[in-house]
Amino acid sequence: LVYVVVFMGWTIYISFSNSTLLPDYRLAGVEHYVGLWQSRRWQLAYTNLFIFGVLYVLATTAMGLFLAILIDQRIRGENVFRTIFLYPIAVSFVVTGTVWRWILNPTTGIENFVHDLGWLGFQFDWVVNRDLAIYTIVMAGVWHASGFVMVLFLAGLRSVDQDLIKAAQIDGASNARIYRRIVLPSIRPIFIAVLVVLLQFAIKTFDLVLALTSGGPGIATTVPTIVVYDYMFQRGQMGQGAAAAIMMLLALTLVLVPYLLYLRWRSRREAANG
């Protein structure tokens, strides 16, 4: 109650106040919100959030599902592969961003390695390219979260009624058809849960961006969390930062509320069906 509701209410009030370096409880109306949406940096931050969020969710879901289906084939050494794929989620976003910054840096990473092999025409400078840097964050994010998504999907795949699968095999259905028509529709709730979790990760992404690109080159990879941090702790514009934080809260609400409504509808439907 104190750390969520009370402080959230306090932040909302501050976003409508004249607060700068210290709280000032005189109201300023919607001035901070208007200034925020007129800011090119904030507009770019939300554009980057949309690009990152869409690509991150789609790529991570696809990669996690692919890995889960592979491991679901009861392969030898399953526990080893599962551990390897799950390992990245145990690494902090700061470490992930730092390592990927080394890998993608043209002077120390992949480009330099390929040049040492004699292919001097090879170029892979996405991390310092204004137009492509945002995609390096997607790459690092997908690497970090795919194992986590794999575990969720694998749990769902292992919960499917095996009698249905055996009946389909007896009828001559291929593995691809079984997964497409029986298995995947059976784990639809897992897809929704993965979507919600990944969207939350995307909206709240901060340390990965800070460690990998620091929001650069320039402001090319700025995301809303970076803007909030900058207003609050770098510029001393508490009211503006609070307004940006509330806009992020609204984005999270747009994700969580439909999910909670879906869970409530599903529980009522299951109760009605006995």
Backbone torsions as a table, in degrees:
resi	resn	phi	psi	omega
1	LEU	NA	-45.9	-176.9
2	VAL	-72.3	-50.0	-171.7
3	TYR	-81.0	-13.6	178.0
4	VAL	-109.9	-64.5	-172.9
5	VAL	-69.1	-50.2	-176.1
6	VAL	-63.1	-49.2	-177.6
7	PHE	-70.7	-29.4	174.9
8	MET	-65.9	-43.7	176.3
9	GLY	-62.3	-39.3	178.4
10	TRP	-63.7	-41.3	179.1
11	THR	-64.2	-40.1	177.8
12	ILE	-61.6	-43.4	179.7
13	TYR	-64.3	-43.8	-180.0
14	ILE	-60.6	-33.8	-178.3
15	SER	-66.5	-19.6	177.8
16	PHE	-103.5	10.1	-175.8
17	SER	-106.4	180.0	178.1
18	ASN	-91.2	18.4	-174.3
19	SER	-61.1	137.6	174.2
20	THR	-123.1	-106.9	179.9
21	LEU	-69.5	-35.1	177.5
22	LEU	-124.3	156.6	-179.9
23	PRO	-59.6	135.5	175.1
24	ASP	-133.5	112.5	-168.3
25	TYR	-85.8	8.7	172.8
26	ARG	-74.7	130.7	-174.7
27	LEU	-74.3	143.3	178.1
28	ALA	-122.0	8.7	-180.0
29	GLY	72.4	-145.6	-176.7
30	VAL	-95.4	21.0	-176.4
31	GLU	-56.4	-43.4	-177.6
32	HIS	-67.1	-37.4	179.8
33	TYR	-68.1	-41.6	178.4
34	VAL	-63.2	-47.0	179.1
35	GLY	-62.8	-34.9	-179.7
36	LEU	-63.2	-48.7	-176.3
37	TRP	-77.5	-11.8	172.6
38	GLN	-87.3	-10.7	-179.2
39	SER	-77.4	128.3	177.9
40	ARG	-63.2	-35.6	-179.1
41	ARG	-64.2	-42.8	178.9
42	TRP	-66.4	-39.9	177.5
43	GLN	-61.9	-42.4	178.0
44	LEU	-65.6	-38.2	179.8
45	ALA	-61.6	-42.2	179.5
46	TYR	-71.4	-33.8	174.7
47	THR	-63.5	-44.6	177.5
48	ASN	-63.0	-38.7	178.2
49	LEU	-62.4	-39.9	178.8
50	PHE	-65.5	-47.2	-180.0
51	ILE	-62.0	-49.9	-179.2
52	PHE	-62.6	-45.4	-176.9
53	GLY	-61.1	-47.3	-178.5
54	VAL	-63.5	-51.9	-177.8
55	LEU	-66.0	-40.6	-179.1
56	TYR	-63.2	-46.8	-178.4
57	VAL	-66.2	-47.6	-177.8
58	LEU	-65.0	-47.8	-177.0
59	ALA	-68.0	-41.2	-179.6
60	THR	-67.5	-41.0	177.7
61	THR	-62.5	-45.8	-179.9
62	ALA	-63.3	-45.5	-179.1
63	MET	-66.6	-44.0	179.0
64	GLY	-62.2	-41.7	178.8
65	LEU	-66.0	-40.9	178.7
66	PHE	-60.8	-46.9	179.5
67	LEU	-64.5	-39.8	180.0
68	ALA	-63.6	-42.1	179.7
69	ILE	-65.6	-39.4	178.2
70	LEU	-61.8	-47.3	-178.2
71	ILE	-70.1	-26.8	-179.9
72	ASP	-68.7	-7.7	179.3
73	GLN	-80.5	9.1	179.1
74	ARG	58.5	47.6	-177.9
75	ILE	-74.9	158.4	177.4
76	ARG	-71.2	141.2	-177.9
77	GLY	73.8	27.8	-177.5
78	GLU	-56.9	-43.4	-177.8
79	ASN	-63.2	-35.4	179.4
80	VAL	-66.5	-48.9	-180.0
81	PHE	-63.8	-39.3	179.7
82	ARG	-63.0	-39.6	178.1
83	THR	-66.3	-42.2	-179.8
84	ILE	-62.8	-45.6	-178.1
85	PHE	-69.6	-30.6	-177.8
86	LEU	-83.0	-19.0	-173.2
87	TYR	-55.1	-42.8	-176.3
88	PRO	-55.4	-31.7	-177.7
89	ILE	-69.0	-19.1	177.6
90	ALA	-79.8	-12.2	-179.8
91	VAL	-91.0	137.1	-178.8
92	SER	-67.2	158.4	177.4
93	PHE	-62.6	-32.6	179.7
94	VAL	-64.5	-46.7	178.3
95	VAL	-64.0	-42.8	178.3
96	THR	-58.4	-48.3	179.7
97	GLY	-62.7	-40.5	-179.1
98	THR	-65.6	-45.7	-179.8
99	VAL	-64.3	-44.0	179.5
100	TRP	-67.8	-28.5	175.4
101	ARG	-65.3	-40.3	175.8
102	TRP	-64.2	-43.7	-176.6
103	ILE	-65.0	-39.1	-173.9
104	LEU	-91.8	-11.4	179.1
105	ASN	-63.7	125.7	-177.0
106	PRO	-59.2	-26.9	-176.0
107	THR	-90.6	-15.1	-177.1
108	THR	-129.7	-11.6	-170.9
109	GLY	-107.2	-136.6	-173.2
110	ILE	-59.9	-45.5	-178.2
111	GLU	-60.6	-44.2	179.5
112	ASN	-65.4	-38.1	179.5
113	PHE	-63.6	-45.4	179.8
114	VAL	-66.4	-36.5	176.4
115	HIS	-62.5	-38.7	178.3
116	ASP	-65.0	-25.0	177.1
117	LEU	-78.8	-8.1	177.5
118	GLY	107.4	-3.9	179.7
119	TRP	-92.8	81.4	-173.0
120	LEU	-73.4	-17.6	-179.8
121	GLY	-84.0	-6.5	-178.5
122	PHE	-71.0	137.9	-179.4
123	GLN	-137.5	127.0	178.4
124	PHE	-145.5	76.6	-173.9
125	ASP	-114.5	35.5	-176.1
126	TRP	-56.9	-38.1	-173.0
127	VAL	-67.0	-19.6	178.5
128	VAL	-111.3	9.8	179.8
129	ASN	-101.3	122.5	-175.9
130	ARG	-58.0	-35.4	-175.7
131	ASP	-82.5	-21.2	-173.4
132	LEU	-115.1	-9.9	-174.2
133	ALA	-60.6	-34.4	-178.6
134	ILE	-61.4	-29.1	-178.7
135	TYR	-75.2	-22.2	174.6
136	THR	-68.7	-33.3	176.7
137	ILE	-67.5	-38.4	176.4
138	VAL	-61.4	-44.3	-179.9
139	MET	-59.7	-48.3	-179.7
140	ALA	-64.6	-40.7	179.7
141	GLY	-64.6	-41.0	179.2
142	VAL	-65.1	-43.5	178.1
143	TRP	-59.5	-39.1	-175.3
144	HIS	-71.8	-38.7	-170.0
145	ALA	-102.9	-10.2	-175.5
146	SER	-61.3	-39.1	179.9
147	GLY	-64.8	-38.7	177.4
148	PHE	-62.7	-44.9	178.2
149	VAL	-65.0	-38.1	178.0
150	MET	-56.6	-44.1	-178.9
151	VAL	-63.4	-42.0	178.5
152	LEU	-61.8	-46.5	-179.8
153	PHE	-67.1	-39.0	-178.8
154	LEU	-63.5	-40.2	176.1
155	ALA	-61.2	-39.2	177.7
156	GLY	-67.5	-42.1	-179.9
157	LEU	-63.0	-38.8	-178.4
158	ARG	-74.2	-12.6	-179.5
159	SER	-93.1	-5.6	-179.9
160	VAL	-69.8	139.0	-179.7
161	ASP	-58.8	117.1	-178.1
162	GLN	-68.3	-23.6	178.9
163	ASP	-64.5	-36.8	177.7
164	LEU	-64.6	-41.6	-179.8
165	ILE	-66.2	-43.4	179.7
166	LYS	-64.2	-38.6	178.1
167	ALA	-63.1	-40.9	178.6
168	ALA	-66.6	-38.3	177.9
169	GLN	-65.0	-38.9	178.1
170	ILE	-64.2	-34.8	178.5
171	ASP	-76.1	-3.2	176.5
172	GLY	90.8	14.7	179.5
173	ALA	-73.2	139.7	178.0
174	SER	-74.9	164.8	179.4
175	ASN	-60.8	-40.3	-179.7
176	ALA	-62.1	-41.3	-179.8
177	ARG	-69.3	-36.7	179.3
178	ILE	-62.9	-45.1	179.7
179	TYR	-66.4	-40.7	-175.3
180	ARG	-72.0	-37.5	-172.6
181	ARG	-101.9	-19.6	-175.4
182	ILE	-120.3	-56.6	-170.5
183	VAL	-69.5	-55.2	-175.2
184	LEU	-63.1	-42.6	175.1
185	PRO	-61.2	-27.5	-178.7
186	SER	-72.8	-22.5	-178.2
187	ILE	-109.0	29.1	178.9
188	ARG	-55.4	-40.2	177.6
189	PRO	-60.3	-30.6	177.9
190	ILE	-65.8	-40.2	178.2
191	PHE	-59.6	-42.8	-179.2
192	ILE	-66.1	-42.3	178.8
193	ALA	-62.7	-43.0	178.4
194	VAL	-62.0	-43.1	179.3
195	LEU	-58.8	-46.1	-178.5
196	VAL	-65.3	-45.5	-179.1
197	VAL	-62.4	-45.2	-178.0
198	LEU	-68.2	-36.8	176.7
199	LEU	-63.6	-38.4	175.5
200	GLN	-63.2	-44.4	177.2
201	PHE	-57.0	-44.7	-176.3
202	ALA	-64.7	-45.7	-177.1
203	ILE	-65.4	-35.7	-175.7
204	LYS	-93.7	5.8	-178.0
205	THR	-60.1	124.7	-179.9
206	PHE	-139.5	-62.1	-173.2
207	ASP	-66.3	-31.4	177.2
208	LEU	-62.6	-46.7	179.2
209	VAL	-65.4	-43.2	-178.0
210	LEU	-62.9	-40.6	-178.5
211	ALA	-76.2	-32.8	-174.8
212	LEU	-84.8	-48.3	-175.0
213	THR	-129.0	-10.3	-174.7
214	SER	56.3	27.0	-179.5
215	GLY	84.4	-0.6	-176.7
216	GLY	-100.2	-171.4	-0.7
217	PRO	-61.8	134.5	-174.9
218	GLY	67.7	-116.5	174.9
219	ILE	-121.7	22.6	-171.5
220	ALA	-62.8	-31.2	-177.8
221	THR	-115.0	22.9	177.5
222	THR	-64.4	136.2	176.0
223	VAL	-122.8	165.2	-175.4
224	PRO	-54.5	-37.4	179.9
225	THR	-63.0	-36.2	177.8
226	ILE	-65.1	-39.8	179.5
227	VAL	-65.0	-44.3	178.4
228	VAL	-59.2	-46.9	179.7
229	TYR	-60.9	-43.1	-178.1
230	ASP	-63.9	-46.4	179.2
231	TYR	-63.9	-44.0	-173.8
232	MET	-72.3	-47.2	-167.0
233	PHE	-114.0	-12.5	178.9
234	GLN	-104.6	-43.6	-175.9
235	ARG	-99.0	-14.3	-178.4
236	GLY	68.3	31.9	178.0
237	GLN	-107.0	79.3	-172.5
238	MET	-64.0	-41.7	-179.5
239	GLY	-63.6	-43.9	178.4
240	GLN	-65.1	-42.0	178.1
241	GLY	-64.2	-38.5	177.9
242	ALA	-64.6	-38.4	177.3
243	ALA	-62.7	-41.9	178.0
244	ALA	-65.0	-38.5	178.5
245	ALA	-64.8	-38.6	178.9
246	ILE	-66.7	-37.0	176.7
247	MET	-63.4	-36.7	174.8
248	MET	-66.4	-39.5	177.7
249	LEU	-60.6	-40.2	177.6
250	LEU	-63.7	-38.5	177.9
251	ALA	-63.4	-42.3	176.8
252	LEU	-64.5	-37.3	179.7
253	THR	-63.4	-39.0	178.7
254	LEU	-64.0	-22.4	177.3
255	VAL	-87.9	-46.4	-170.8
256	LEU	-77.4	-40.2	-176.1
257	VAL	-62.1	-48.9	176.5
258	PRO	-58.9	-35.5	179.5
259	TYR	-66.5	-43.1	178.2
260	LEU	-64.7	-38.8	176.5
261	LEU	-64.4	-38.8	177.4
262	TYR	-63.0	-44.2	179.4
263	LEU	-61.7	-39.9	179.8
264	ARG	-66.8	-42.9	178.1
265	TRP	-62.6	-40.1	-178.7
266	ARG	-67.3	-41.8	-180.0
267	SER	-65.5	-37.7	177.6
268	ARG	-66.6	-38.8	-179.7
269	ARG	-66.2	-42.1	179.7
270	GLU	-66.5	-37.7	178.1
271	ALA	-66.0	-37.5	179.2
272	ALA	-68.3	-31.9	-179.1
273	ASN	-86.8	1.9	177.9
274	GLY	84.1	NA	NA
